[in-house]
Amino acid sequence: MNRKSFFSSIAIALLAIVSMVGLSVVSSVDHMAHAASYTVIHVVEHYNNNVIIDLGPKGDSMGDLNPFADPIYDATNKKQVGYESGSCIRTIVGKLYECNWTVFLKNGQISVEGPNYDNRADSVLAITGGTGIYHNARGELKAHARNKAATVADYVFYLS
C-alpha cells in the first residue's frame, strides 16, 4: 500500500469513527429530550403469589404458566395503592418468560407486555395501553428486583 492510500484509509476510518460518535451523542441527546416529556410513576410490586402451572413435559418447559395477582405499593413501599393481575408463559427454558399484566391504580389501569428474566435481570416492558387517566398510555415500564429472591420489585413507568 502506498503512502497516499494509507493516509486515505486512515482518513476514512477516522471519519467513520467520528460519524458513529456523533450519532451516539445525537441519540443520547434525543433520548434525554424525550425523557423530559415522560410522566414517571414509581410503584413497588410485592410478588406474593409465585405459582407455576407445569404444562407439557414435567418440570421447567416451554409453555408453563405463571398466573399472578399481587399488591402494588407506593414508591416508599409503605402504603398499598393498587394491585396487579396477569400471567407469564415460559418461552425460553431456564431463561425467560413472556408476560402481560395490568396494574390497577386509583385513577385507572396500565397494561404492559414484555420479558421477565429468570436471573433477576432488569426488564423493560412495553406499555400497551390503559384506562381512566391512563387511557392514552404508551411508553415503557422498567422493572428492577429489590431483593435477591425477586419477591419485591420497583416498577418505574415512563408514560409518553
N, C-alpha and C positions, 0 to 999 in steps of 0.2 A: 504494500500500500504506500502510495507516495505521500509526501508531506501535506499536500493540498487536500487530498481525500481524507487523511487522518483528521485534520482540523475541521473539515466539513462534517465528518461523522460526530466529532465531539460537539460541535455547534448544534447539530440536530438532536443529539441526546440531551443536551442542556435545555434546549427549547421544549422538549417533551417533558422533562422534569419540572420546569417552571410552569408549564401548562397544567400538569397534574396538581401541583401545589396550589396554583391559582384556583382550579376547580374545587379543590378541597376547602379552601378558605371561603370561596363563594358559597359552597354548600353549607358550611358551618354557620356563616352569617345569615343565610337564608333560613336555616332551621331556627336560629335564635330569634329572628324577626317573627317567624310564625309562632314560636313558643310564647311570645308576649300576648298573642291573641287567644290563647287557650284559657279555659276555665279549669282550674285544678281542684279536684275533690279528693281528699285523702281520708280513707277509712281503714279499719283493721278487721280482717276476717279471722274468725275462730273456726278452724276445721275440726268440728266435733264428731261428725258422722262419717268415719272412714270405713265405708262399705264397698267391698269389691264383689261383684257378681261374676263368678267364674263361668264363662260360656266357652263352648268349644273344647279343645284339649284341656285336660286337667292342669292346673297351675297357671302361671302368667302366660297368656297367649293373646294374639290379636283378636279383637272383638270383645274382650272382657269389659264390663261396665262398672263405672263408679258414679252412682247417683248420690246427690247430697242436698242438704238444706241446712244452712248454718247461720249463726248470728253474725251481724256486722256491727262493729263499734266505731265510735268517733276516733279521730286521729290520736287522741291521748290514751285510747284503749280502756276507757273507764265507763262510758255510757253506751248502751246498745241503741243504735239509731236505725236499725233495719235488719234485714236478713237476705240471704241469697238462696237460690234454688236452681239446680241444673244437673248436668251429667257430663261425664267424660267417657270416651271409648278408647281402649288400648289400640294404638296403631303401630307402634314400634316396640316390640317386647324388650323390657328392661330399660327403656329409654324415654318413651313419650306417650302421653295421652293427648287426644284432641278433644277439646272441651267447648261447651257452650252453656252459659248460665245467665240468669237475670239477678241483678242486685235491686232489692226493693227498699227505697228510701221514703222519707216522709212526703215529699212532693212529686214522686214519680219513680219510674223504674229505668234502669240502664241495662241493656243486653250486650253481652260480649261473646266472642268466639276466638279460639286460638289454642296454642300449645300449653301443656303442663308437663314439665320435665321431672323425671324420677330423681335426678341428682340434686334436686332442690335449687337448680339454677333459676335465675330470674326469668320471668316470662313477659312477653309483650303480646297482648291480645288486641284484636280489632274491636272497637265499639261499633256494634251493628245497628243500634237504634235505641229508642227509649219511648217513654210515655210521660205525661204531665209536663213539668218544666223541662224535662229532658227529651221532649218529642222530636227534636231535630238532632239528637245526639250523634256525633261522629267523632272519631279520634282514636285514642288508644288507652289501654289500661296496662300499667306496669305493675306486675305482682312480684313481691320480694318476701321470701320467708324470713320471719323474725327469730326463729329458733331452729335448732338442728333437726328436730323432728318434723318441721314444717307444719306444725299444728296451728300456728298463728302467722298471719302474713299481712304486710302492708299492701293495700290496693291504692294506687295513685292513678286517678282518671285524668286524662288530658282531653277535655271536650273542646272541639272546634266549633 
